[in-house]
Amino acid sequence: MSSLSTPEGRAADPGGPGQLLLLLDPAARRADGESVRIARDVLAGGADVKLALPESPSELDRVLAHRGRRRPVVIGSDLALQRVLQALHRQRDLGADPLGVVPVGRPEAVAASRALGVPVQPVAAARAVLCGAARKLDLLVDDGGGVVLGEVRVQGGLLERPGALRSLWAKLAAAEQGTPPVPDGHRLRIEADGRLLADLPHAVHRLLVSLPAGAGEMELRLRTSEGPCTLRAARLTVAGRGFGYEADGCRVGPVRSRVWTVHPGAWQLLVPAA
């Protein structure tokens, strides 16, 4: 991990919003170095910035824990943002400061940031960090300490993958690989807010979980051997002999059970002011 200060940036009052910690995803620099350079120049022109390139979860934890009163700014993909949210949640520091994001990556890799209102262009995104408004957002948290920014997906093709349970950081490469679904599904017990949606006698073909903006609940789209259903809930429990799932495109599992809970307004994101 390397870090540096940018003295040519305009110094802000100590502890003020003009002090930024730029968390650069190494993959972003490889994917689009020009967008990264533009974002850095704009941010350094309007704030006192410090750049860090954490290359592991432990380095990311250390950088965030020692950031002082600098506001974190993620330069990278949705997965980079998810990793920072994960680390802040682990440190019980998620709601301390609004996060800034400059999306860098393929369109599909920054789709969640775009859906949350962050501009795709680096100049516009950097300006939102400098003078935007903080927007409160919900977060999906599981009983294993994981967080979800966009979507959870459970389907037959993710069942029984020995050794697949790793840190979300380590699964970036695996997330790029597609997984074909198993036609006959698998057996799961699914409850939403205490309501039984599926039980072991019925095959579950697919379960999609997402967070509609500002809803305070998750949206569930379930397809079983008895047909499809869509509903909203604050708490979801899934249990079975062993199942895998994807969280923000990263494979997790197999696990025997998992509980997801919506945390309304758990974090803040800087978006362009209205």
Legacy VTK file of the C-alpha trace (Angstrom):
# vtk DataFile Version 3.0
C-alpha trace
ASCII
DATASET POLYDATA
POINTS 274 float
0.000 0.000 0.000
1.275 3.454 -0.814
0.001 6.851 0.184
0.979 10.439 -0.387
-0.218 13.940 0.339
-0.907 16.475 -2.385
0.433 19.798 -1.122
-0.600 21.693 -4.222
-4.271 21.119 -3.271
-5.995 24.027 -1.521
-5.665 23.542 2.213
-8.910 23.384 4.146
-9.585 24.302 7.751
-8.516 21.454 10.089
-11.323 18.941 10.339
-13.334 20.712 7.661
-15.011 19.116 4.670
-12.065 20.140 2.458
-9.856 17.340 3.847
-10.216 14.205 1.749
-8.782 10.691 1.781
-8.738 9.365 -1.783
-9.050 5.575 -1.781
-7.883 4.492 -5.209
-8.805 1.006 -6.347
-5.676 -0.374 -8.098
-7.934 -1.927 -10.734
-9.346 1.514 -11.611
-5.921 2.875 -12.499
-5.348 -0.082 -14.804
-8.814 0.178 -16.349
-8.892 3.932 -17.021
-5.826 5.823 -15.859
-6.931 9.023 -17.588
-10.214 9.225 -15.653
-8.304 8.601 -12.429
-5.862 11.411 -13.249
-8.676 13.836 -14.085
-10.517 13.035 -10.859
-7.369 13.519 -8.779
-6.617 16.857 -10.427
-10.135 18.197 -9.834
-10.209 17.042 -6.217
-6.691 18.325 -5.483
-7.685 21.690 -6.957
-10.496 22.106 -4.455
-9.339 20.339 -1.300
-6.426 19.106 0.762
-6.137 15.493 -0.389
-4.221 12.405 0.655
-4.031 9.453 -1.724
-3.990 5.812 -0.621
-3.900 2.593 -2.688
-4.948 -0.188 -0.290
-4.310 -3.589 -1.820
-5.871 -5.827 0.851
-8.658 -5.696 3.443
-6.139 -5.240 6.275
-4.521 -2.274 4.521
-7.911 -0.741 3.861
-8.863 -1.168 7.530
-5.625 0.481 8.632
-5.963 3.438 6.260
-9.549 4.129 7.294
-8.810 3.743 11.002
-6.009 6.324 10.769
-7.669 8.809 8.423
-8.232 11.353 11.163
-11.006 13.661 10.058
-10.495 13.222 6.353
-13.603 12.349 4.368
-13.245 9.072 2.414
-13.563 9.267 -1.367
-13.642 6.047 -3.406
-12.163 6.127 -6.909
-13.146 2.898 -8.612
-15.966 0.467 -9.263
-19.050 -0.484 -7.269
-17.034 -3.315 -5.737
-14.453 -0.815 -4.499
-17.257 1.185 -2.873
-18.702 -1.994 -1.366
-15.320 -2.889 0.152
-15.082 0.521 1.817
-18.624 0.244 3.178
-17.731 -3.217 4.479
-14.639 -1.902 6.257
-16.442 1.078 7.796
-19.256 -1.176 8.989
-16.705 -3.502 10.542
-15.168 -0.532 12.373
-18.614 0.727 13.465
-17.837 3.993 11.687
-20.217 3.838 8.751
-22.324 6.898 9.505
-19.514 9.203 10.662
-18.911 10.961 7.333
-20.648 11.062 3.956
-18.732 9.104 1.324
-17.619 10.503 -1.997
-17.410 8.314 -5.096
-15.808 8.805 -8.495
-16.938 5.803 -10.576
-14.208 4.315 -12.767
-14.724 1.092 -14.706
-16.891 -0.579 -17.301
-20.550 0.553 -17.417
-21.754 -2.631 -15.728
-19.103 -2.242 -13.000
-20.394 1.206 -11.971
-24.121 0.628 -12.509
-24.984 0.736 -8.793
-23.182 4.056 -8.250
-24.953 5.519 -11.253
-28.327 4.291 -9.969
-27.653 6.008 -6.637
-27.203 9.362 -8.365
-23.431 9.617 -8.783
-22.366 11.144 -12.142
-20.411 8.796 -14.391
-18.109 11.490 -15.793
-15.028 12.001 -13.566
-15.202 15.812 -13.524
-18.885 15.881 -12.546
-18.374 13.153 -9.931
-15.387 14.967 -8.420
-17.342 18.213 -8.243
-20.161 16.398 -6.434
-17.577 15.301 -3.859
-16.381 18.884 -3.391
-19.702 20.698 -3.296
-22.495 18.123 -3.447
-25.204 17.190 -0.986
-25.190 14.200 1.366
-27.926 11.656 0.596
-28.913 9.108 3.250
-29.142 5.552 1.946
-30.188 2.149 3.253
-27.795 -0.767 3.565
-28.351 -4.525 3.641
-26.364 -6.247 6.403
-26.121 -9.998 6.958
-25.605 -11.948 10.176
-22.056 -12.789 9.102
-21.064 -9.125 9.117
-21.262 -8.636 5.364
-22.871 -5.648 3.686
-24.626 -5.392 0.333
-24.704 -2.272 -1.796
-26.815 -3.475 -4.691
-28.150 -7.023 -4.992
-28.180 -10.510 -3.483
-28.793 -13.393 -5.873
-29.512 -16.992 -4.871
-29.936 -19.624 -7.545
-29.199 -23.263 -8.190
-25.898 -22.731 -9.980
-24.368 -21.257 -6.812
-24.977 -24.379 -4.705
-22.147 -26.322 -3.069
-18.948 -24.594 -4.121
-16.359 -25.982 -1.636
-13.877 -23.390 -0.420
-15.754 -20.506 -2.031
-16.351 -18.610 1.224
-13.669 -15.936 1.170
-13.444 -12.238 1.840
-15.284 -10.092 -0.665
-11.951 -8.449 -1.438
-10.437 -11.751 -2.531
-13.337 -12.647 -4.816
-12.973 -9.882 -7.392
-11.624 -12.239 -10.033
-14.270 -14.871 -9.309
-17.025 -12.294 -9.706
-16.136 -11.976 -13.386
-17.015 -15.631 -14.054
-20.566 -16.553 -14.975
-22.351 -19.455 -13.293
-25.082 -21.380 -15.126
-28.239 -22.061 -13.102
-29.306 -25.570 -12.170
-32.638 -26.211 -13.937
-34.444 -27.962 -11.066
-33.413 -25.441 -8.400
-32.675 -26.477 -4.822
-34.429 -26.841 -1.493
-34.485 -23.854 0.839
-36.593 -22.477 3.652
-37.199 -18.766 3.079
-38.891 -16.394 5.509
-39.518 -12.661 5.128
-40.505 -10.728 8.275
-41.589 -14.052 9.800
-43.748 -15.004 6.809
-42.906 -18.372 5.236
-42.345 -17.966 1.488
-40.781 -21.323 0.611
-40.093 -24.562 2.416
-37.947 -27.601 1.691
-40.567 -29.580 -0.299
-40.644 -26.851 -2.988
-37.726 -26.174 -5.330
-36.348 -22.625 -5.337
-35.162 -21.605 -8.785
-34.127 -18.032 -8.038
-34.221 -15.385 -5.330
-33.239 -11.784 -6.088
-32.927 -9.216 -3.309
-32.447 -5.505 -3.985
-32.700 -2.206 -2.123
-35.102 0.282 -3.726
-33.879 3.822 -3.015
-35.431 5.332 0.093
-37.821 2.442 0.700
-36.467 1.337 4.084
-37.138 -2.240 2.966
-35.655 -4.780 0.598
-37.497 -5.988 -2.489
-37.690 -9.758 -2.932
-38.334 -11.464 -6.251
-38.759 -15.188 -5.716
-39.400 -17.960 -8.223
-40.192 -21.458 -6.948
-41.805 -24.579 -8.356
-45.142 -23.048 -7.257
-44.596 -19.852 -9.268
-43.186 -16.331 -8.866
-43.876 -13.740 -6.175
-42.638 -10.222 -5.392
-42.816 -8.472 -2.024
-40.954 -6.150 0.337
-39.562 -6.911 3.795
-37.141 -5.616 6.420
-35.677 -9.011 7.360
-34.985 -12.094 5.259
-33.926 -15.551 6.436
-32.704 -18.290 4.075
-31.747 -21.766 5.298
-30.887 -25.097 3.676
-28.409 -27.955 3.680
-25.828 -25.816 1.948
-26.346 -23.018 -0.548
-24.281 -20.340 -2.204
-25.223 -16.831 -3.229
-23.830 -13.720 -4.856
-23.584 -10.425 -2.970
-22.829 -7.484 -5.252
-21.574 -9.961 -7.845
-19.223 -11.819 -5.455
-19.751 -15.483 -4.687
-20.201 -16.502 -1.065
-20.806 -19.955 0.399
-21.873 -22.610 0.707
-23.569 -21.720 3.993
-26.388 -23.391 5.912
-28.263 -20.207 6.781
-28.089 -16.465 6.300
-30.141 -13.577 7.663
-30.250 -10.197 5.924
-31.588 -7.075 7.623
-32.191 -3.615 6.183
-30.488 -0.762 8.054
-32.392 2.366 6.981
-30.297 5.480 6.409
-27.138 3.684 7.523
-24.753 5.664 5.332
-24.509 8.877 3.337
-23.391 9.430 -0.239
-22.345 12.743 -1.795
-24.371 13.473 -4.932
-24.824 16.644 -7.016
-26.769 19.302 -5.145
-30.264 19.894 -6.498
LINES 1 275
274 0 1 2 3 4 5 6 7 8 9 10 11 12 13 14 15 16 17 18 19 20 21 22 23 24 25 26 27 28 29 30 31 32 33 34 35 36 37 38 39 40 41 42 43 44 45 46 47 48 49 50 51 52 53 54 55 56 57 58 59 60 61 62 63 64 65 66 67 68 69 70 71 72 73 74 75 76 77 78 79 80 81 82 83 84 85 86 87 88 89 90 91 92 93 94 95 96 97 98 99 100 101 102 103 104 105 106 107 108 109 110 111 112 113 114 115 116 117 118 119 120 121 122 123 124 125 126 127 128 129 130 131 132 133 134 135 136 137 138 139 140 141 142 143 144 145 146 147 148 149 150 151 152 153 154 155 156 157 158 159 160 161 162 163 164 165 166 167 168 169 170 171 172 173 174 175 176 177 178 179 180 181 182 183 184 185 186 187 188 189 190 191 192 193 194 195 196 197 198 199 200 201 202 203 204 205 206 207 208 209 210 211 212 213 214 215 216 217 218 219 220 221 222 223 224 225 226 227 228 229 230 231 232 233 234 235 236 237 238 239 240 241 242 243 244 245 246 247 248 249 250 251 252 253 254 255 256 257 258 259 260 261 262 263 264 265 266 267 268 269 270 271 272 273
